[in-house]
């Protein structure tokens, strides 16, 4: 099977063979046109026979060589071509028009295939050929050559340029086809890469795509781990059709993913309806910043779920989907784990397990955080002390806190209100209430308050 390098060398050898053949026929024809056939010049006859055999012999020899040996053979034969032209110029007594044509052919071929260096080398070989031939043949300078001699030389040179033009046209056509094929392959590669990127964590995809996959080696880091899941999702899956459930779950995960991306988290994995998110695994501005972004993300998810619950209610889903969330901060082992055939980028450690346990212990629509996380966010986030809870897998009770909201959203500047009790549920986000809906909301609240007051009086 011919490799790309061998194919390139073969094409180069064939190209030089075509040039050499045209050169030999042009120079041989010029010698034949100059020769007086009544008094045979055996030097010319020998030169013509040599030229006819030289073209094929050089091609056959270089074609049998491989690799570096073939490249060296091609280079030496190119020197020989220039030297032979120098000898022929002497034999034709430097006839003006043929000499100019042959010199032009050598210059063109040298510059085209090797640049300035090849031009200098070939002209040096040409000068050597002229010098050697002068030792055995003293030319009679002819400034005006016959039409027959000039015609033979001109036909040979024109044939060379026409053949080379055709060769270059075919080569450019192949290059155009290859370029279009390459562009098409690049297009499909980008599409496949985009599809593949959706199955990998952004940190993993960026590292692999930029050739930095060695940075994914396992290491110890202090990170913040987030877990969430939908309460009673298994029961819901039994009540809903598979298609409707899939659409519902995909909508939920899509909305949560947007929020994760907005706050700079890394989705470690989806486990059915559960989501695991990392902060501080790849890029981090500090542990405190990671914790704050994680808690902000959890609050944003909680708010978004309220909007989704209203949408799903309007779609006929009577039982609202409620999520539970748990957050913990601590030292974990982050990196790639697995075998040579299958790797997984994830995080391991007891602090990961604690975050998962907090999520399981949380009530619907509740965010539970550990004491370590609370100590880093307490200045910006209002939390309620929920005391200690017993967690599976931990020998000692764990102190936990419930996230109430951001301190800047509380008090006079509060824009988010939520409360729930038996027979009552309220969710109000002032940032999302439009001006043209404000009167309708106030009317609804007053009407509900009046009804409630009447109920109490009775």
RONU-816389 format. One record per residue: x, y, z of N, C-alpha, C in turn; residue in three letters. Coordinates in steps of 0.02 Angstrom, whole numbers, plus 50000, padded with zeros to 5 digits. Layout:
// RONU-816389
XYZXYZXYZALA/...
//
This chain:
// RONU-816389
500424994050000500005000050000500445006350000UNK/500305011049956500715017049949500515022150001UNK/501015024450040500885029450091500875036350058UNK/500685041450099500655048350073501345050750052UNK/501865049150092502555051250075502795047850011UNK/502655041250005502855037649945502505040349884UNK/501855041849892501465044549836501735051349814UNK/501935055449863502215062049847502875061249810UNK/503295056649834503945055449802503845052749731UNK/503355048249722503215045449656502995050849608UNK/502545055249629502315060649586502875065349568UNK/503315066849616503895071149602504355067849552UNK/504465061349558504895057749512504605057649442UNK/503935056549438503595056449374503625063249340UNK/503535068449380503555075249354504245076849325UNK/504775074949361505455076149335505585071949273UNK/505265066049271505355061749212505055065149150UNK/504465068249157504155071749101504595077549078UNK/504845081449126505285087049109505905084549073UNK/506205079249100506835076649072506725073849002UNK/506155070648991506005067848925505935073348873UNK/505545078548890505465084148844506135087648831UNK/506535088348884507185091548876507625087448828UNK/507625080848838508045076548796507825076548724UNK/507155076448712506915076548644507055083248611UNK/506975088648650507105095348622507845096248604UNK/508275094248650508995094948636509225090048583UNK/508955083948585509135079048533508905081248465UNK/508295083948461508045086448397508445092348371UNK/508665096648417509085102248396509745099848368UNK/510055094948401510685092048375510585088948307UNK/510015085348300509885082048236509775087248181UNK/509445092848198509325098048148509975101548128UNK/510465101848173511095105248158511575100848119UNK/511475094248124511965089548096511905089248020UNK/512475088947987512505087947914512505080447902UNK/511955077847876511895070547870512325067747814UNK/512605072047772513075069547720513745067747751UNK/513925071447804514545069947841514335068847914UNK/514195062547932513925060847997514415062748053UNK/514145066448103514535068248161514375063248217UNK/514855058748230514715053348278514655056048350UNK/514935061848363514835064848429514095066648439UNK/513805069648386513095071348390512665065148396UNK/512835059948355512455053648356512485050648426UNK/513085050448456513155047648523512765051748574UNK/512775058348566512405062648613511655061448607UNK/511405060648545510685059448535510475052848566UNK/510875047548554510725040948582510735041248659UNK/511245044748685511285045348758510675048948787UNK/510475054348754509905058248779509265054048780UNK/509165049948728508565045848725508555040548780UNK/509145037848795509185032748847509205035648918UNK/509475041748922509565044848988508895046249022UNK/508405048548982507755050449012507425044649048UNK/507385038949012507055033149043507495029949096UNK/508145029749084508605026549132508595029949200UNK/508595036649200508585040449263507925039249300UNK/507365038949262506715037749294506675030749325UNK/506915025749287506895018949313507335018149375UNK/507915021549376508365020949433508055024149496UNK/507815030349489507545033749548506895030449572UNK/506525027349526505905024249546506015017949587UNK/506605014949580506775008949620507015010849690UNK/507195017149700507445019349765506855021249810UNK/506985021649875506465023449923506735028349974UNK/506285032350000506445036850056506975041950039UNK/507455042650084507985047650077508425046350017UNK/508535039950001508955038149943508645040649878UNK/507995040149872507645042449812507695050049807UNK/507625053549863507675060949862508365063149840UNK/508885059749865509565061549846509685060049771UNK/509415054449747509485052749676509155057949632UNK/508565060149650508215065349612508615071849610UNK/508915073449667509305079649670509915079249623UNK/510265073649624510865072949583510675072649508UNK/510115069549491509905069449421509695076449398UNK/509425080549443509255087449424509885091349408UNK/510425090049447511075093149431511325090749362UNK/511225084249350511445081349286511065084349228UNK/510405085649238510005088849185510305095549165UNK/510465099649216510745106349202511425105749169UNK/511835100949192512495100049162512435097849089UNK/511955093349075511855090949006511645096748961UNK/511215101148986511015107048947511635111248932UNK/512075112048981512695115848969513125112748915UNK/513165106048914513555102548863513225103448794UNK/512565102848793512205103548729512285110548701UNK/512275115648745512375122548721513045123148686UNK/513545119848712514205119948679514175116348612UNK/513845110448611513825106648549513445110248493UNK/512945114248511512565117948460512875124848448UNK/513495125548473513895131648462513545137948489UNK/513185136948544512835142548577512395146448528UNK/512055142648484511575145748438511085149948479UNK/510965156048458510645161048500509945158948524UNK/509485157748478508795156348499508735149848538UNK/509015144248514508985138048555509305138848623UNK/509855142548627510195143548691509745147248740UNK/509425152548714508975156448757508395152048781UNK/508115147948736507545143748754507735138448806UNK/508315135348795508525130148843508705133148911UNK/509015138948910509165142348973508525144349010UNK/508035146748972507395148649003507065142449034UNK/507115136749001506805130649027507135128649093UNK/507805129049096508165127249157507985132049214UNK/507965138649199507815143449252507105142349279UNK/506635141249233505935140349253505855134149297UNK/506145128749275506085122449312506415122949381UNK/506995126149385507355126749448506965131049498UNK/506745136949476506385141449520505715138449542UNK/505385134849498504735132049513504765126449565UNK/505285122449562505315116649606505785117249665UNK/506185122449668506635122849725506795129749748UNK/506515134849715506645141649736507345144049719UNK/507575148949755508215152149740508795147349749UNK/508765143149801509315138549813509395133649755UNK/508835130749732508855126049676509095129749613UNK/508895136049605509115139949547509875140849547UNK/510155142349605510885143149609511235136549596UNK/510985131149624511295124549615511275122349542UNK/510685123149509510625120949440511045125149393UNK/511075131749407511505135949365512235134549375UNK/512425132549435513115130449447513265124049407UNK/512795119349408512885113149369512905114749295UNK/512495119549272512495121649202513185124349183UNK/513455128649226514115131549213514645126149212UNK/514595121149256515075115649257515025111649192UNK/514405110549168514325106849105514635110549047UNK/514535117149044514845121248992515605120948997UNK/515855121549059516585121449068516895114849048UNK/516595109249067516865102749049516845101548973UNK/516305103748942516245102748870516755106948831UNK/516925112748859517425116948825518115113748823UNK/518245108948868518885105648869518985100948809UNK/518415098648782518465093748726518175096448662UNK/517815101948665517495104548605517525112148605UNK/517845114848552517885122048545517315124348500UNK/516835127948527516245129848487516395135448438UNK/515995135548384516005141048337515355145048350UNK/515425150848379514835154548401514395156348341UNK/513735154648349513245156048296512715160648326UNK/512705166748301512215171548329511555171348291UNK/511575168848229510955168248190510875161048170UNK/510425157548203510305150548188509795149848133UNK/509805144048099509335142948045508635142048072UNK/508145142948027507455142248048507305135248072UNK/507615130248039507485123348057507715121848128UNK/508315124348146508575123248213508135126848265UNK/507975132948250507565136848296506875133848305UNK/506585131348250505915128448254505905122248297UNK/506415117948289506445111948331506495113748404UNK/506925118448421507005120548490506365123648517UNK/506065127948475505465131348497504895126448509UNK/504825121548464504295116548472504395112648537UNK/505025110748551505175107048612505015111048675UNK/505215117348675505105121448735504355122948744UNK/504015124548688503295125748692502915119548716UNK/503135113748692502825107548716502915106748790UNK/503515108448815503655107948887503185112448927UNK/503125118848904502705123448942501965121648937UNK/501745119348879501045117248872500895111148914UNK/501365106348913501265100348954501265102049028UNK/501705106649047501745108549117501115112449138UNK/500865116549092500245120249107499665115449118UNK/499635110249075499105105249083499185101449149UNK/499815099849164499955096349227499745100649287UNK/499915107049287499735111549342498985112449346UNK/498645112749288497915113249289497605107249324UNK/497845101249305497585095249337497735095149412UNK/498335097549428498535097649499498105102549539UNK/497995108449511497565113349545496855110849551UNK/496625107149500495955104349503495905099249560UNK/496415095049566496425090149621496475093649688UNK/496875098949691496925102749754496255105949773UNK/495895108349723495235111349735494755106149762UNK/494755100149731494325094749754494505092649825UNK/495165092049837495385090149905495215095449956UNK/495255101849935495085107249981494345107149998UNK/493925105949947493205105549960493045099550005UNK/493395093949993493295088050034493505089450106UNK/494075092950113494315094650180493845099250216UNK/493575104350180493095108950211492465105250233UNK/492245100550191491655096650209491775092350270UNK/492375089350273492565085250331492615089450394UNK/492895095650386492935100150444492245102050469UNK/491785103150422491105104850440490785099250481UNK/490855093050456490565087450492490935086050557UNK/491585087550558491965086750620491715091550674UNK/491565097750653491315102750701490625100650727UNK/490215097950682489545095750703489605089950753UNK/490045085150736490135079450781490445081650847UNK/490915086350843491235088850904490735092450949UNK/490275096250917489765099650956489305094550990UNK/489105089450952488675084350981489025080751039UNK/489675079351028490055075951081490145080251142UNK/490225086851132490335091451188489755091551237UNK/489155089951212488565090051256488565084151305UNK/488975079051290489015073251334489585073751385UNK/489975079151381490545079951425490485086351465UNK/490795086351523490825092451564491235097751526UNK/491035104151531491405109451496492155109351510UNK/492345108051572493055107851590493415102351553UNK/493085096551547493375090751513493435092251438UNK/492895094951409492895096251338493425101351319UNK/493485106751357493985111851342494685109051348UNK/494805105051399495475102151409495655097451352UNK/495195093151332495325088451277495395092051211UNK/494955096851198494955100551135495575104751126UNK/495865107151182496465111251179497095107251191UNK/497035100651196497615096351206497905096851276UNK/497485098651325497725099251394497425093751438UNK/497305087751410496985082551449497405080151507UNK/498065081751506498485079851563498305083751625UNK/497965089551616497755093551674497165090451711UNK/496875085151682496305081951713496505076351761UNK/497145075651774497375070551820497105071951890UNK/496985066551927496675067151994497105071352041UNK/496775075852079497115079952128496625081952183UNK/496905083752240496495085752297496345093152293UNK/495695094852299495485101852297494925102952346UNK/494885109052370494325110952412493785113852367UNK/493245110252358492725112252312492045112152346UNK/491555115052313490865115052338490455110352293UNK/490095105752325489715100752288488965101952300UNK/488585101552246487865102852248487495096752222UNK/486965094752257486515089452234485795091952236UNK/485405089752188484685091152189484325085352156UNK/483685084352177483265079552143482535081652152UNK/482095078352115481385079852118481055075052167UNK/480685077852214480345073752264479795069452231UNK/479775063152250479265058352226479265057752150UNK/479855058252120479885057652047479715050552024UNK/479925045652063479775038652044479015037552041UNK/478655040352089477925039652089477625043252029UNK/477895049052012477655052851954477765048951889UNK/478335045451885478485041651824477995035951813UNK/477695033551867477195028251860476525031051838UNK/476385037351853475735040351838475715043551768UNK/476295045651740476305049151676476525044451620UNK/476315046251559476555042651500477295044051489UNK/477645039351460478375039951452478565046051411UNK/478185047451357478355053151314478275059751352UNK/477715060351388477585066551426478095067451482UNK/478275061851514478765062151568479455064251541UNK/479625061551483480275063251452480295070751435UNK/479755073351406479725080451389479765084751452UNK/479415082651504479425086451567480125086551597UNK/480445080651599481115080251629481625084151589UNK/481585083751523482055087451481481975094951489UNK/481355097251496481245104451507481545106551574UNK/481435102551625481705104051691482465104251689UNK/482775099151660483515098851658483805104451615UNK/483455106251561483685111751519483705118351558UNK/483165119651595483135125851633483665125951688UNK/483755120251721484265119951774484975120751746UNK/485085117851686485745118251654485915125451637UNK/485415129251613485535136351598485755140151660UNK/485435138651716485615142051778486315140051801UNK/486485133651794487155131351812487675134951771UNK/487565135451705488035138851661488095146251679UNK/487535149351697487545156451715487995157851775UNK/487995153251823488395154351884489075150851882UNK/489245147951824489925145251815490045138651848UNK/489535134551858489625127951887489795122751834UNK/490025117051856490175111351812489695105651828UNK/489285103751779488835098151789489245091751787UNK/489275088351844489645082151846489265076551812UNK/488625076051828488215070851797487475072051811UNK/487055069051768486345068451779486205061251799UNK/485835060351853485655053651876484895053251877UNK/484595052151818483875052451814483635059551823UNK/483265060751877483035067551893483535071351937UNK/484045067951960484535071052005485085074551965UNK/485345079951994485875083851962486445084752012UNK/487055083651989487645084752031488075090151998UNK/488225095352035488595101152009489195102552053UNK/489755104452021490375106052057490555113452047UNK/490825116352099491095123152095491805123052122UNK/492275125652081492975125852103493385120152077UNK/493115115852034493485110152009493975112051954UNK/493795116851911494235118751856494485125951865UNK/494035130651861494225137651872493915140051938UNK/494305143751976494055146052041494385152652060UNK/493985157052090494245163352117494295163152192UNK/494275157052218494305156152290493725152052315UNK/493825148752372493305144352399492675148152417UNK/492755154152445492175158152464491765160052404UNK/492095162052351491745163852289491375157852261UNK/491685151952264491365145752240490725144452280UNK/490765145152347490175143952389489615148852374UNK/489785155252367489285160252353488935159052287UNK/489325157352236489025156052171488575149952174UNK/488775144952211488365138852217487705140352252UNK/487725144152307487105145752344486665150352302UNK/486965155152267486575159452222486225155152169UNK/486585150152143486305145752092485705141952121UNK/485775139252182485235135452214484615139752223UNK/484705146052244484135150552254483805152052187UNK/484215153052134483935154352068483555148252042UNK/483805142252057483445136152037482775135752073UNK/482765137452136482155137152176481635141952147UNK/481855148052129481395152952100481135150552032UNK/481585147751992481385145451925480885139751930UNK/480955135551980480495129951989479785132452002UNK/479715138052037479055140952050478715142851984UNK/479105145851938478825147651873478635141451833UNK/479075136351837478935130151800478315126651828UNK/478225126951894477635123851924476985126851897UNK/476995133451887476405136751859476295134551787UNK/476835134051749476785131751679476505124751676UNK/476765120351719476545113351718475815112751742UNK/475625117051789474935116951812474465118651753UNK/474655123551714474255125451655474245119951602UNK/474745115551603474775110051555474405103851580UNK/474115104251640473725098751665474055094451718UNK/474655096351740475005092551792474805095551859UNK/474355092251894474065094951955474555094752013UNK/474945089352017475405088652073476055092352058UNK/476215097652093476815101552076477465097652089UNK/477935098552044478595095452054478995099952102UNK/479275096852153479665100652203480355097552208UNK/480855101852214481545099452217481835100352287UNK/482295095952302482675096452365483405097552346UNK/483755101552385484445103252368484895102752430UNK/485515100352418486015099952472486685102452447UNK/487035106252490487675109252471488175107952527UNK/488785106052507489325105052556489985107252526UNK/490455109352568491115111652546491645107752584UNK/492165105552548492705102052581493205099352531UNK/493735096252555494255093552512494025086952481UNK/494085086552414493885080652377494425079052325UNK/494405073052299494855071052245494495072052179UNK/494765076652137494455078452074494915076152017UNK/494615072951966495005070951908494675065351870UNK/495065062051827494805056651786494945050051820UNK/494445045751819494495039051849494225034051799UNK/494515028151798494275022851754494835018851725UNK/494725016151665495205011851631495465015351569UNK/495915012051533496195014951472495665015551417UNK/495135011451420494615011551370494015015951389UNK/493955017551452493385021651473493575025651535UNK/493525032251529493695036751584493095040951603UNK/493065042951665492525047151689492825052751731UNK/492625058951715492855064651754492345065851810UNK/492565065151872492105065951928492495067851990UNK/492145067852047492445069752110492265064552162UNK/492735062752204492645057552255492825060252324UNK/492515057552375492685059452443492075059652488UNK/492195059952553491645059952602491225066252597UNK/491535071752576491155077952570490645077652513UNK/490785073552462490305072452409489705068652437UNK/489845063552476489315059552507488885063852554UNK/489195068452591488825072752637488345077252598UNK/488575080052542488135084352501487525080352478UNK/487635074152458487085069852436486605068352494UNK/486875067152553486455065652612486045071752632UNK/486335077752626485965083852642485375084852595UNK/485495083252531484945083852483484385078952499UNK/484565072852521484055067952539483665070052602UNK/484005073652647483695075652710483285081952704UNK/483355085552648482995091952640482255090752626UNK/481855095552648481145095452632481035098152562UNK/480445097052533480305099852467480405107352465UNK/480725109852411480875116952402481345119652455UNK/481745115352485482205117552538482925116652515UNK/483355121252536484075120852523484435119952589UNK/484755114252598485145112952659485885113552644UNK/486245116952688486965117652680487315115452744UNK/487935113452736488335111252794488615117252831UNK/488895115952890489195121352930489785124452894UNK/490175120452858490755123052821490525128052768UNK/490005126352732489745130952681489435137152713UNK/489055136152767488745141852802489265146852825UNK/489835144452850490345148952876490635153452821UNK/490585151352759490865155252703490355159952672UNK/489705158652682489205162752648488755166652696UNK/488855165852761488395168752811488345176352807UNK/488865179752782488855186952777488385189352722UNK/488275185252672487875187252614487205183652610UNK/487165177952644486575173752638486255172852707UNK/485605173852711485245172952773485065165552780UNK/485275162452835485155155352846484815154152913UNK/484435148852918484115146852980484455140653007UNK/484635141053071484965135353103484455129753114UNK/484585124053085484135118353092484415113053139UNK/484945114853175485225110253224485635104853191UNK/485635099053223486035093453199485575087853176UNK/485805084353123485435078653098485895072653093UNK/485605066853098485995060653091486005058853017UNK/486605057852993486705056452922486995049452913UNK/486725045752867486955038952853487685039252829UNK/488095034952858488795034652839489255039052880UNK/488965043152925489355047552968489205045753041UNK/489735044753080489645042553149489375048053194UNK/489555054253182489335059853224488785063753188UNK/488335066853226487815071053195488125076953157UNK/487775079253106488025084553063487595090753073UNK/487915096453083487555102753092487365105553023UNK/486725107453017486495109752951486115116352959UNK/486055119852902485705126252899485255126352838UNK/484705129952845484235130752789484345137652759UNK/484415137952693484515144352659483835147852652UNK/483795153852682483175157652680483165162352619UNK/483735165052602483775169652545484385174052551UNK/484485178252502485045182952502484865188852547UNK/485345191052586485215196652633485015202952596UNK/485285204052537485125210152500484395210152476UNK/484085204152473483385203652451482905203952510UNK/483165204352571482735204652630482625211952652UNK/482165212952699482035219652726481675224052677UNK/481835230352677481485235252636481575233952562UNK/482135230952543482275229752472482055222852449UNK/481675219352490481485212552474481035212352411UNK/481205208052365480815207552302480535200452293UNK/480685195952339480465189052332480105186852395UNK/479495184352388479095182152445478835175052432UNK/478885171052484478645164152478478415161752546UNK/477845158452546477595155552608477125149852591UNK/477085145052636476675139152622476425136252688UNK/475785134652691475505131252749474905127252725UNK/474565123952770473985119952750473445124452721UNK/473265123152659472755127152625472995133752598UNK/473655135152602473905141752579474605140852548UNK/474705143952490475355143952457475435150552420UNK/475985153952431476115160352398476825160552371UNK/476885162852310477535164052278477485170552240UNK/477885175552260477855182052228478565184452214UNK/478715185552150479365188152129479245194952096UNK/479385200352133479245207052108479635208752045UNK/480225205752038480635207151979480305204651915UNK/479855199851921479545196951861478835199451849UNK/478565203151896477895205951886477935212051842UNK/477585211951784477595217551738477135223251764UNK/477285229251741476885235051763476145234351746UNK/476005231551686475305230951666474945225351704UNK/475315221051740475005215751780474955217651854UNK/475265223251874475295224951945474605225751976UNK/474165229451942473495230551970473105223951977UNK/473195219451928472845213051931473085208951990UNK/473745209152003474025205452060473775208252126UNK/473775215052131473535218252193472805216652205UNK/472405216852153471695215152159471605208052183UNK/472005203452156471945196452176472135195452249UNK/472665199052271472885198452341472355201452388UNK/472075207252369471565210352411470935205952415UNK/470735203152360470155198852359470255192752403UNK/470865189852399471015184052441471025186052515UNK/471305192052530471335194352600470635195652627UNK/470195198752586469515199952608469145193452622UNK/469225188652578468905182152589469155178852653UNK/469815179652665470115176552724469865180052787UNK/469805186752785469545190452842468825188452857UNK/468415187652807467725185552816467695178552847UNK/468135174252825468155167552852468325167552927UNK/468795171952946468995172253017468435175153060UNK/468075180353035467535183453073466985178453086UNK/466815174653036466295169653044466515164253091UNK/
//
